[in-house]
Amino acid sequence: MDQSEARSDLRTVKSSGGLADHDFREGLKTTIMMITLLGIFIAILSLTISCNGENCLSGRYHKLSSGPEPGLEECRRFSHSACCFSNYTVELAVSPMLKVDNTYWDRCGQLSPRCEEYMKKIDCFFHCSPLVSNWINPNNSYSIHNVPLCQSFCDDWFTACMNDRTCVRNWISDWEWDEHGNNCRNECIPYQQMYRNGKDLCESMWGMSFKVPSCPCHCLMLDDDDGNVVQHLQSHNSGTSNPVEPYCQQRKNQQREVK
């Protein structure tokens, strides 16, 4: 074999090795791209599920995901899609309300019917509404954070409970607990002395669970229209909302009537 033939064979070997390396690199790029796209898809799917409110909190009385609960004895507006089991609502259905699980509501006397009604609305929303997943506390998955409640709802709640009595300002952290449940650390005083107004009540009674925004279109009334509000909030956050939607204008009018 002369030198020219040897050089030709060497070029052939190098060329074959180069093609193999090229195919390997292209295959690796394709694999990495597929893994990346799969990760993006999973992230988008998780976000979509969360925003649609199909996940529930991870509390011990919550389901993993919402579903029909035709046997609810209280909180019945969530019977078509509930995060709570029907047996949880047995104690809530009693009136006058005494306790739920190991938390007594009557430590300062029985609640008035109107005040009890609002307390039940809060409890039903927290335990049964599939919408709560839109406001899961970033520090834990069993509580909510900064759920927007309408000023008018908070004012009505304050009016309903103003003459009822309580011994704690924050119902999450201020109780003294023992084997018999929650107990007062301080004397019982009227709600109107414990809280300045409806906004203070909503933003204090359950810690950081609720807030009161200034816009009546961006808040919940804990009624059947809450799903529309969540859709409006999602559109607003994405920059596609229409500020003159009929339901939004209606809420603004209601807010003005309250004032």
VEXMIKOL-480457 format. One record per residue (C-alpha): x, y, z; residue in three letters. Coordinates in steps of 0.25 Angstrom, whole numbers, padded with zeros to 4 digits, always signed. Layout:
XYZALA
...
END
This chain:
+0000+0000+0000MET
+0006+0013-0004ASP
+0005+0026+0004GLN
-0007+0032-0004SER
-0015+0019-0001GLU
-0012+0020+0014ALA
-0016+0034+0015ARG
-0029+0031+0008SER
-0032+0020+0017ASP
-0029+0029+0029LEU
-0038+0040+0024ARG
-0049+0029+0022THR
-0048+0025+0037VAL
-0048+0039+0042LYS
-0060+0042+0034SER
-0068+0030+0039SER
-0064+0034+0053GLY
-0069+0048+0051GLY
-0082+0043+0046LEU
-0084+0034+0058ALA
-0081+0046+0067ASP
-0090+0055+0060HIS
-0102+0045+0061ASP
-0099+0043+0076PHE
-0099+0058+0078ARG
-0112+0060+0070GLU
-0119+0048+0078GLY
-0115+0054+0091LEU
-0120+0068+0087LYS
-0133+0062+0083THR
-0134+0054+0096THR
-0131+0067+0105ILE
-0142+0075+0097MET
-0152+0064+0099MET
-0149+0064+0114ILE
-0150+0079+0115THR
-0163+0080+0107LEU
-0169+0069+0116LEU
-0165+0077+0128GLY
-0171+0089+0123ILE
-0184+0082+0120PHE
-0185+0076+0134ILE
-0183+0090+0140ALA
-0193+0096+0131ILE
-0203+0085+0134LEU
-0201+0086+0149SER
-0203+0101+0148LEU
-0215+0099+0140THR
-0221+0090+0150ILE
-0218+0099+0162SER
-0224+0111+0155CYS
-0236+0104+0152ASN
-0238+0100+0166GLY
-0238+0085+0164GLU
-0228+0083+0176ASN
-0232+0083+0190CYS
-0224+0087+0203LEU
-0216+0076+0210SER
-0224+0077+0223GLY
-0228+0065+0230ARG
-0243+0067+0226TYR
-0240+0071+0212HIS
-0241+0061+0200LYS
-0229+0060+0190LEU
-0238+0066+0179SER
-0252+0072+0178SER
-0264+0063+0174GLY
-0279+0061+0176PRO
-0284+0060+0191GLU
-0299+0059+0190PRO
-0300+0056+0205GLY
-0295+0069+0210LEU
-0304+0073+0222GLU
-0298+0087+0222GLU
-0290+0095+0211CYS
-0300+0089+0201ARG
-0296+0099+0190ARG
-0283+0091+0188PHE
-0290+0077+0187SER
-0287+0077+0172HIS
-0272+0079+0174SER
-0267+0078+0189ALA
-0254+0077+0196CYS
-0260+0072+0208CYS
-0267+0059+0212PHE
-0281+0059+0215SER
-0279+0054+0229ASN
-0271+0067+0232TYR
-0283+0075+0231THR
-0291+0067+0242VAL
-0287+0076+0253GLU
-0288+0089+0244LEU
-0303+0086+0242ALA
-0306+0087+0256VAL
-0312+0100+0261SER
-0309+0107+0271PRO
-0295+0103+0267MET
-0287+0097+0279LEU
-0274+0092+0273LYS
-0267+0087+0260VAL
-0257+0076+0262ASP
-0250+0080+0275ASN
-0253+0095+0274THR
-0264+0101+0282TYR
-0271+0113+0276TRP
-0279+0116+0289ASP
-0268+0119+0299ARG
-0274+0133+0301CYS
-0288+0129+0300GLY
-0297+0124+0288GLN
-0295+0131+0275LEU
-0307+0139+0270SER
-0313+0132+0257PRO
-0308+0143+0248ARG
-0294+0142+0253CYS
-0294+0127+0253GLU
-0298+0128+0238GLU
-0286+0136+0235TYR
-0277+0127+0243MET
-0283+0115+0235LYS
-0280+0122+0222LYS
-0265+0123+0225ILE
-0264+0109+0230ASP
-0271+0104+0218CYS
-0262+0112+0209PHE
-0250+0107+0215PHE
-0253+0092+0216HIS
-0262+0090+0204CYS
-0260+0100+0193SER
-0251+0095+0182PRO
-0247+0110+0179LEU
-0238+0111+0191VAL
-0227+0104+0184SER
-0225+0118+0177ASN
-0220+0123+0190TRP
-0212+0112+0197ILE
-0202+0118+0207ASN
-0188+0117+0201PRO
-0183+0113+0214ASN
-0192+0101+0216ASN
-0202+0094+0208SER
-0213+0092+0218TYR
-0217+0107+0220SER
-0221+0119+0211ILE
-0214+0132+0210HIS
-0220+0146+0205ASN
-0233+0141+0200VAL
-0240+0154+0195PRO
-0253+0156+0202LEU
-0262+0168+0198CYS
-0263+0180+0207GLN
-0279+0179+0207SER
-0278+0164+0212PHE
-0269+0168+0223CYS
-0277+0179+0227ASP
-0290+0170+0227ASP
-0282+0160+0235TRP
-0278+0171+0245PHE
-0292+0176+0247THR
-0297+0161+0249ALA
-0287+0158+0260CYS
-0285+0172+0266MET
-0293+0169+0279ASN
-0288+0155+0280ASP
-0276+0152+0289ARG
-0262+0147+0287THR
-0250+0146+0296CYS
-0239+0144+0285VAL
-0236+0153+0273ARG
-0229+0143+0265ASN
-0237+0130+0265TRP
-0225+0122+0259ILE
-0214+0126+0269SER
-0220+0133+0282ASP
-0227+0121+0288TRP
-0222+0113+0300GLU
-0223+0098+0296TRP
-0224+0086+0305ASP
-0230+0072+0304GLU
-0244+0079+0305HIS
-0242+0088+0293GLY
-0240+0103+0292ASN
-0241+0112+0304ASN
-0241+0127+0307CYS
-0229+0134+0312ARG
-0236+0147+0313ASN
-0250+0152+0317GLU
-0261+0152+0307CYS
-0264+0165+0300ILE
-0274+0169+0289PRO
-0269+0167+0274TYR
-0270+0182+0272GLN
-0260+0184+0283GLN
-0250+0173+0278MET
-0251+0178+0264TYR
-0252+0193+0259ARG
-0260+0190+0246ASN
-0263+0179+0236GLY
-0249+0180+0229LYS
-0242+0178+0243ASP
-0251+0166+0245LEU
-0248+0160+0232CYS
-0233+0162+0233GLU
-0231+0158+0247SER
-0241+0147+0252MET
-0234+0136+0243TRP
-0220+0142+0243GLY
-0215+0144+0229MET
-0225+0136+0222SER
-0233+0148+0217PHE
-0231+0162+0211LYS
-0241+0173+0207VAL
-0237+0179+0193PRO
-0242+0192+0189SER
-0248+0187+0176CYS
-0262+0181+0177PRO
-0259+0173+0164CYS
-0247+0166+0170HIS
-0253+0160+0183CYS
-0262+0148+0187LEU
-0276+0149+0194MET
-0275+0134+0198LEU
-0287+0132+0189ASP
-0290+0124+0175ASP
-0284+0136+0167ASP
-0270+0133+0173ASP
-0266+0124+0161GLY
-0269+0136+0152ASN
-0260+0145+0161VAL
-0249+0135+0160VAL
-0249+0135+0145GLN
-0249+0150+0145HIS
-0237+0150+0154LEU
-0230+0140+0145GLN
-0233+0149+0133SER
-0229+0161+0140HIS
-0216+0155+0144ASN
-0213+0151+0130SER
-0217+0165+0124GLY
-0229+0160+0116THR
-0240+0165+0126SER
-0251+0174+0121ASN
-0254+0184+0132PRO
-0268+0187+0128VAL
-0273+0172+0129GLU
-0288+0172+0134PRO
-0285+0165+0147TYR
-0274+0174+0150CYS
-0282+0186+0148GLN
-0293+0180+0156GLN
-0283+0178+0168ARG
-0279+0192+0167LYS
-0293+0197+0168ASN
-0296+0188+0180GLN
-0283+0194+0187GLN
-0288+0208+0185ARG
-0302+0204+0190GLU
-0295+0199+0203VAL
-0287+0212+0205LYS
END
